[in-house]
Amino acid sequence: MIDALVGGKLFKAAEERLSQAGKTFVTANIRAADGEGEGLFISVVAFSDSAKAALLALDEGDSVSLAGTLKIGTYEARDGSVKASVSMVAQNVMSAYQVSRKRKAAAEPETPEVHPGVKLAERLYGKRDAMNDPLDEPF
């Protein structure tokens, strides 16, 4: 097994399945470019809840990056040629949707938490005068 990061496009929509033990898992097929102009198909299975949810949220043709363990093998095609067989157990899934959601969350300004003592002072003295202390004036 190889720890790998794979990027490609979802070839067909992911499917949720049920194991014989009654646990759910998700399967998907990813088409990745192999650098020589041909596509390489990767059979993906996901067991973690976050990876399952991320795969199920994608549509056919969506770009996706997967991190997980990769297994490489070979098979004989119908024409007699030997082809590579690649499968992955995905632990993490990242899509353009998740990236844009994280960027949007990072761009939104956070409101600072107000100390309970300041809240009490504002309630007792009013918001404007709560923090005005004449002793804070410069000499």
C-alpha positions as CSV (number, residue, x, y, z in Angstrom):
1,M,0.0,0.0,0.0
2,I,1.1,3.5,-0.8
3,D,0.1,6.7,0.9
4,A,-1.0,9.0,-2.0
5,L,-2.7,12.2,-3.0
6,V,-4.7,11.9,-6.2
7,G,-6.5,14.5,-8.2
8,G,-9.0,14.0,-11.0
9,K,-12.6,14.2,-12.0
10,L,-15.5,12.1,-10.8
11,F,-16.2,9.8,-13.6
12,K,-19.7,8.9,-12.4
13,A,-21.7,9.9,-9.3
14,A,-20.6,8.2,-6.0
15,E,-22.8,5.4,-4.6
16,E,-23.5,4.6,-1.0
17,R,-23.5,0.9,-0.3
18,L,-24.2,-1.4,2.6
19,S,-21.7,-4.1,3.7
20,Q,-22.7,-7.5,4.9
21,A,-21.9,-6.3,8.4
22,G,-24.5,-3.6,8.0
23,K,-22.1,-0.7,7.8
24,T,-22.3,1.9,5.0
25,F,-19.4,2.8,2.6
26,V,-19.2,4.8,-0.6
27,T,-17.7,3.8,-3.9
28,A,-16.6,6.1,-6.7
29,N,-14.6,6.1,-9.9
30,I,-12.1,8.9,-10.6
31,R,-10.5,9.6,-13.9
32,A,-7.0,11.1,-13.5
33,A,-4.6,12.1,-16.3
34,D,-1.5,9.9,-16.4
35,G,0.7,12.5,-18.1
36,E,0.8,10.7,-21.4
37,G,-2.5,11.9,-22.6
38,E,-4.4,8.9,-21.4
39,G,-6.8,8.7,-18.5
40,L,-6.2,6.4,-15.6
41,F,-9.3,5.2,-13.7
42,I,-9.1,4.9,-10.0
43,S,-11.6,2.8,-8.0
44,V,-12.3,4.6,-4.7
45,V,-13.9,3.4,-1.6
46,A,-14.5,5.6,1.5
47,F,-15.4,4.4,5.0
48,S,-15.0,7.6,7.1
49,D,-18.1,9.7,7.6
50,S,-16.4,12.9,6.3
51,A,-15.0,11.2,3.2
52,K,-18.4,9.5,2.5
53,A,-20.3,12.8,2.8
54,A,-17.8,14.7,0.6
55,L,-18.0,12.1,-2.2
56,L,-21.8,11.9,-2.1
57,A,-22.0,15.7,-2.4
58,L,-20.2,15.7,-5.7
59,D,-21.7,15.3,-9.2
60,E,-20.3,13.6,-12.2
61,G,-17.5,15.6,-13.7
62,D,-16.6,17.5,-10.6
63,S,-12.9,18.0,-9.8
64,V,-11.7,16.3,-6.6
65,S,-8.5,15.5,-4.7
66,L,-8.2,12.4,-2.5
67,A,-5.7,11.4,0.1
68,G,-5.5,7.8,1.2
69,T,-3.9,4.4,0.6
70,L,-3.3,3.4,-3.0
71,K,-3.0,-0.1,-4.4
72,I,-1.6,-0.8,-7.8
73,G,-2.1,-4.0,-9.8
74,T,-2.6,-5.1,-13.4
75,Y,-5.3,-6.8,-15.4
76,E,-5.6,-8.2,-18.9
77,A,-7.9,-6.1,-21.1
78,R,-10.3,-7.6,-23.7
79,D,-7.8,-6.9,-26.5
80,G,-5.1,-8.9,-24.6
81,S,-3.1,-5.9,-23.5
82,V,-2.0,-5.5,-19.9
83,K,-3.4,-2.5,-18.1
84,A,-2.8,-0.9,-14.8
85,S,-5.4,-1.3,-12.0
86,V,-5.5,1.4,-9.4
87,S,-7.7,1.4,-6.3
88,M,-7.7,3.7,-3.3
89,V,-9.2,3.8,0.2
90,A,-9.8,7.5,0.7
91,Q,-9.4,9.0,4.1
92,N,-9.7,12.7,3.1
93,V,-11.6,14.3,0.2
94,M,-11.2,17.9,-1.0
95,S,-13.3,19.5,-3.7
96,A,-13.6,23.0,-5.1
97,Y,-16.8,23.4,-3.0
98,Q,-14.9,22.7,0.2
99,V,-12.1,25.1,-0.8
100,S,-14.5,28.0,-1.6
101,R,-16.4,27.3,1.7
102,K,-13.2,27.5,3.7
103,R,-12.1,30.7,1.9
104,K,-15.4,32.3,2.5
105,A,-15.3,31.4,6.2
106,A,-11.7,32.8,6.5
107,A,-12.7,36.1,4.8
108,E,-15.6,36.8,7.2
109,P,-14.4,39.0,10.0
110,E,-14.8,37.5,13.5
111,T,-16.5,39.6,16.1
112,P,-14.2,39.6,19.2
113,E,-15.6,38.1,22.3
114,V,-16.5,40.7,25.0
115,H,-15.3,40.1,28.5
116,P,-18.2,39.6,31.0
117,G,-16.8,42.5,33.1
118,V,-17.2,44.8,30.2
119,K,-20.7,43.7,29.6
120,L,-21.6,44.4,33.2
121,A,-20.0,47.8,33.1
122,E,-21.9,48.7,29.9
123,R,-25.1,47.5,31.6
124,L,-24.5,49.6,34.7
125,Y,-23.0,52.8,33.2
126,G,-24.1,52.7,29.6
127,K,-22.1,51.8,26.6
128,R,-20.4,55.1,26.0
129,D,-19.2,55.7,29.6
130,A,-18.4,52.2,30.6
131,M,-14.8,52.4,29.5
132,N,-14.2,56.1,30.0
133,D,-12.1,56.5,33.1
134,P,-10.9,60.0,33.9
135,L,-7.8,58.6,35.6
136,D,-6.7,57.3,32.2
137,E,-6.2,60.9,30.9
138,P,-2.5,61.8,30.2
139,F,-0.8,64.1,32.7
